[in-house]
Amino acid sequence: QAEGTFGIIKYDRRYKRIVRRGLDSVRVEIFLVSIGHNLYKIYNKQMRLREVA
């Protein structure tokens, strides 16, 4: 279910447009945005687990 993830990245994180030009640069930019999104999810999960414990 990819649409949920893209919706969060686009609207909640205010990432509207790819700034780079060229296929390699666009791939790197999307890769970095994806890593940032995944790190945010991991951080939130760890914080929720600490609140429970």
MDAnalysis code that builds the backbone (N, CA, C; Angstrom):
import MDAnalysis as mda
import numpy as np

u = mda.Universe.empty(159, n_residues=53, atom_resindex=np.repeat(np.arange(53), 3), trajectory=True)
u.add_TopologyAttr("name", ["N", "CA", "C"] * 53)
u.add_TopologyAttr("resid", np.arange(1, 54))
u.add_TopologyAttr("resname", ["GLN", "ALA", "GLU", "GLY", "THR", "PHE", "GLY", "ILE", "ILE", "LYS", "TYR", "ASP", "ARG", "ARG", "TYR", "LYS", "ARG", "ILE", "VAL", "ARG", "ARG", "GLY", "LEU", "ASP", "SER", "VAL", "ARG", "VAL", "GLU", "ILE", "PHE", "LEU", "VAL", "SER", "ILE", "GLY", "HIS", "ASN", "LEU", "TYR", "LYS", "ILE", "TYR", "ASN", "LYS", "GLN", "MET", "ARG", "LEU", "ARG", "GLU", "VAL", "ALA"])
u.atoms.positions = np.array([
    [0.852, -1.169, 0.000],
    [0.000, 0.000, 0.000],
    [0.896, 1.230, 0.000],
    [1.237, 1.685, -1.164],
    [2.197, 2.777, -1.301],
    [1.540, 4.151, -1.223],
    [0.269, 4.260, -1.551],
    [-0.348, 5.582, -1.602],
    [-0.363, 6.260, -0.244],
    [-0.530, 5.507, 0.819],
    [-0.502, 6.093, 2.156],
    [0.833, 6.746, 2.450],
    [1.907, 6.073, 2.092],
    [3.248, 6.610, 2.321],
    [3.483, 7.874, 1.505],
    [3.099, 7.863, 0.233],
    [3.286, 9.049, -0.593],
    [2.439, 10.205, -0.093],
    [1.251, 9.915, 0.398],
    [0.410, 10.965, 0.954],
    [1.040, 11.604, 2.166],
    [1.621, 10.795, 3.033],
    [2.290, 11.332, 4.221],
    [3.487, 12.181, 3.816],
    [4.272, 11.702, 2.877],
    [5.454, 12.448, 2.442],
    [5.038, 13.759, 1.781],
    [4.014, 13.714, 0.948],
    [3.607, 14.916, 0.211],
    [2.933, 15.949, 1.098],
    [1.994, 15.530, 1.911],
    [1.174, 16.497, 2.629],
    [1.658, 16.751, 4.046],
    [1.971, 15.717, 4.800],
    [2.395, 15.917, 6.184],
    [3.813, 16.459, 6.265],
    [4.678, 16.069, 5.351],
    [6.067, 16.535, 5.366],
    [6.307, 17.701, 4.422],
    [5.273, 18.112, 3.707],
    [5.327, 19.258, 2.772],
    [6.395, 19.077, 1.687],
    [6.513, 17.866, 1.175],
    [7.440, 17.585, 0.075],
    [6.608, 17.535, -1.201],
    [6.625, 18.616, -1.953],
    [5.718, 18.744, -3.093],
    [6.392, 18.482, -4.442],
    [7.673, 18.751, -4.535],
    [8.291, 18.742, -5.853],
    [9.733, 18.235, -5.787],
    [10.120, 17.510, -6.815],
    [11.512, 17.068, -6.941],
    [12.317, 18.240, -7.486],
    [13.391, 18.579, -6.800],
    [14.164, 19.763, -7.137],
    [15.281, 19.453, -8.136],
    [15.795, 18.256, -8.095],
    [16.959, 17.888, -8.909],
    [16.575, 17.611, -10.358],
    [17.585, 17.640, -11.199],
    [17.416, 17.282, -12.610],
    [18.329, 16.117, -12.939],
    [17.881, 15.298, -13.833],
    [18.655, 14.121, -14.212],
    [18.197, 12.910, -13.442],
    [18.176, 11.783, -14.120],
    [17.635, 10.565, -13.531],
    [18.387, 10.138, -12.271],
    [19.704, 10.196, -12.300],
    [20.484, 9.785, -11.127],
    [20.229, 10.705, -9.933],
    [20.167, 12.007, -10.180],
    [19.920, 12.961, -9.096],
    [18.526, 12.780, -8.513],
    [17.541, 12.514, -9.361],
    [16.173, 12.300, -8.889],
    [16.114, 11.038, -8.043],
    [16.791, 10.000, -8.462],
    [16.820, 8.759, -7.679],
    [17.425, 8.994, -6.305],
    [18.518, 9.742, -6.251],
    [19.164, 10.032, -4.975],
    [18.233, 10.846, -4.086],
    [17.558, 11.830, -4.660],
    [16.659, 12.672, -3.867],
    [15.511, 11.853, -3.286],
    [14.895, 11.015, -4.091],
    [13.798, 10.183, -3.603],
    [14.318, 9.189, -2.569],
    [15.500, 8.663, -2.791],
    [16.119, 7.748, -1.839],
    [16.315, 8.426, -0.483],
    [16.816, 9.659, -0.481],
    [17.049, 10.376, 0.772],
    [15.740, 10.718, 1.481],
    [14.716, 11.101, 0.717],
    [13.415, 11.380, 1.322],
    [12.850, 10.108, 1.943],
    [13.018, 8.988, 1.261],
    [12.529, 7.710, 1.783],
    [13.262, 7.310, 3.060],
    [14.557, 7.502, 3.087],
    [15.337, 7.190, 4.290],
    [14.868, 8.066, 5.446],
    [14.659, 9.349, 5.182],
    [14.178, 10.245, 6.221],
    [12.830, 9.814, 6.763],
    [11.941, 9.395, 5.886],
    [10.620, 8.930, 6.302],
    [10.734, 7.676, 7.169],
    [11.569, 6.744, 6.762],
    [11.741, 5.507, 7.531],
    [12.393, 5.763, 8.890],
    [13.365, 6.663, 8.943],
    [13.986, 7.004, 10.223],
    [12.978, 7.659, 11.162],
    [12.110, 8.489, 10.616],
    [11.063, 9.124, 11.419],
    [10.120, 8.081, 12.003],
    [9.764, 7.088, 11.189],
    [8.890, 6.019, 11.671],
    [9.565, 5.205, 12.774],
    [10.836, 4.883, 12.601],
    [11.570, 4.115, 13.601],
    [11.661, 4.906, 14.907],
    [11.970, 6.191, 14.812],
    [12.083, 7.035, 15.996],
    [10.754, 7.078, 16.755],
    [9.651, 7.295, 16.029],
    [8.343, 7.343, 16.680],
    [7.990, 6.018, 17.344],
    [8.328, 4.918, 16.702],
    [8.040, 3.612, 17.287],
    [8.832, 3.407, 18.570],
    [10.104, 3.802, 18.579],
    [10.921, 3.676, 19.777],
    [10.384, 4.545, 20.911],
    [9.907, 5.739, 20.581],
    [9.361, 6.625, 21.605],
    [8.072, 6.052, 22.196],
    [7.257, 5.457, 21.365],
    [6.019, 4.836, 21.866],
    [6.341, 3.656, 22.775],
    [7.350, 2.869, 22.417],
    [7.729, 1.732, 23.248],
    [8.307, 2.183, 24.589],
    [9.020, 3.293, 24.602],
    [9.562, 3.798, 25.865],
    [8.457, 4.317, 26.770],
    [7.407, 4.907, 26.191],
    [6.298, 5.395, 27.011],
    [5.554, 4.242, 27.676],
    [5.438, 3.119, 26.984],
    [4.738, 1.962, 27.527],
    [5.537, 1.312, 28.643],
    [6.847, 1.253, 28.461],
    [7.717, 0.576, 29.442],
    [7.954, 1.365, 30.681],
])
